[in-house]
């Protein structure tokens, strides 16, 4: 399985949703895991991005599906990058 780093920014609608339903983060995590990926770790950030997620996915098609699904909701924007272990370089 490949590792991906997903940086996310909440939209105004996403911030509103999170304020009204703080548990929404955990619900979304379950939804993305149902799409065939494993969330390895997740952090809230201070700076230009709101969250960073380290995700294990079987292939690029699967992680693209996750990013597309999340982005289509209008509550966040993502930037997803493949992560390679330093040992493999």
Phi, psi and omega in degrees: 000146181266155179254138178228146174251125179244117174264136181230148172237131176283143170276176176302320178295321179295318178296320179296315179298315181295323178293319181284329185223079182303332180287355183302326179303313181293325178295316179296320178302318178295321180296317181288327177293329176292343177275001174102016177243165177240125177277113183277319175198160185212135179225142167278143186241154168253126182135207186287345177242154181270325182216153168232135179234135173254121190234140174255127181224151182292332182194174181294326180299319181293314181292327176296321177298317179298311182298319180294315179300312181297315181294329182291345181283340179080008181258349178201163174238142183240155166228120184242134182228142173288140179244130181247134176300139180302325181298336183274354182277000000 
